Structures are given as C-alpha cells and as structure tokens.
Amino acid sequence: MKNTIISLVGATLLAATASAFAVPVGYVGGKDDVIDTPYGMSWEATVRWIQPHYGPDGRYYTYAYAHISASSQTYCQNQLNSYISSGASVVEFCHLE
C-alpha cells in the first residue's frame, strides 16, 4: 500500500511538472517568439484580393495586390492579419528580405 501511495504521489508531481512546461492548445506564439530584425533588413509579405469592376463588355474581376513592408515581425503579422480579416488571401507570408 505504501509503494502505491508513493507511486501515485510521484506520478502526480511528474504530471504537474510536465504540464507546467507544456505548450497550451491553440498557442500561436508570444513576444519571446519574435525574431530580431537584422540591420538593413525588413519583414515583407504580399496579399491579394479580387477587385470587381465594369467595362464595356460587362463585369470583370482582377486581382489587386498589396505589398507589406515592416520593421518587425510582429508589425508585419499585424498588417497581414488586417488584410486577411478583410477578405484578402496571402501570396507570401512574412519573411525577412
């Protein structure tokens, strides 16, 4: 009986320690995950969306593109999310250039 109790206490402590260092479900990163921007480089991304317009033969659809350039990874991702929430699709995700 004593060995069982000791085993249960040990397993509980191990589980508590492991869960303290586990990454939660849905974790998308935080401030510590941001990569420093090297001098002379910037974060770049490209998005596109469909832009309808009318011509002499009817309605046309063309793609409009926006190029994002930011000084930090976080700022680039914030701009990217802003475009995505407006219905744009990502052509290039944030990357150093």
C-alpha positions in Angstrom: 0.0 0.0 0.0 2.8 2.4 0.9 4.5 1.8 -2.5 1.2 2.6 -4.3 0.8 5.9 -2.5 4.4 6.8 -3.2 4.0 5.9 -6.8 0.8 8.0 -7.1 2.4 11.0 -5.4 5.4 10.7 -7.7 3.2 10.4 -10.8 1.2 13.4 -9.7 4.3 15.5 -9.2 5.7 14.4 -12.6 2.4 15.3 -14.3 2.2 18.7 -12.6 5.8 19.5 -13.7 5.3 18.3 -17.2 2.0 20.3 -17.6 3.8 23.5 -16.3 6.2 23.3 -19.2 3.7 22.2 -21.9 2.5 24.4 -24.7 -1.2 25.1 -24.4 -3.5 24.1 -27.3 -4.0 27.0 -29.7 -0.8 28.7 -28.8 0.3 31.0 -31.6 3.4 32.5 -30.1 4.2 35.4 -27.9 6.7 38.3 -27.6 9.6 35.9 -26.9 9.0 34.1 -30.3 9.7 37.3 -32.3 12.9 37.1 -34.3 15.1 40.2 -34.2 15.3 42.1 -37.4 19.0 42.3 -38.6 20.3 45.7 -39.5 19.3 46.8 -43.1 16.6 44.2 -43.5 12.8 44.4 -43.2 9.9 42.0 -43.0 8.0 41.6 -46.2 4.7 39.9 -47.2 2.2 40.1 -50.1 -1.5 39.7 -50.2 -4.1 39.8 -52.9 -7.9 40.2 -53.3 -10.4 40.1 -56.1 -11.4 43.6 -57.3 -14.6 43.6 -59.5 -15.0 46.4 -62.0 -17.2 47.2 -65.0 -16.1 47.6 -68.6 -17.8 48.0 -71.9 -18.4 44.2 -72.2 -19.7 43.7 -68.7 -18.2 42.9 -65.3 -14.6 42.0 -64.9 -12.6 40.6 -62.0 -9.0 41.4 -61.5 -6.6 40.8 -58.6 -5.3 43.7 -56.6 -2.1 43.2 -54.7 -0.6 44.8 -51.6 3.0 44.5 -50.6 3.6 44.8 -46.9 6.9 46.0 -45.6 7.5 46.3 -41.8 10.3 46.9 -39.4 9.4 44.0 -37.1 7.9 40.5 -37.5 5.0 41.5 -35.2 4.1 44.6 -37.2 4.2 42.6 -40.4 1.9 39.9 -39.0 -0.5 42.5 -37.6 -0.8 44.1 -41.1 -1.2 40.7 -42.7 -4.0 39.8 -40.3 -5.7 43.1 -41.0 -5.8 42.3 -44.8 -6.9 38.7 -44.2 -9.8 39.8 -42.0 -10.9 42.0 -44.9 -11.0 39.0 -47.3 -7.6 39.1 -48.8 -5.5 35.9 -49.4 -1.9 35.5 -48.6 0.6 35.2 -51.6 3.7 35.4 -49.4 3.8 35.2 -45.6 6.0 37.5 -43.5 9.7 36.8 -44.2 13.0 38.6 -43.9 14.2 40.4 -47.0 
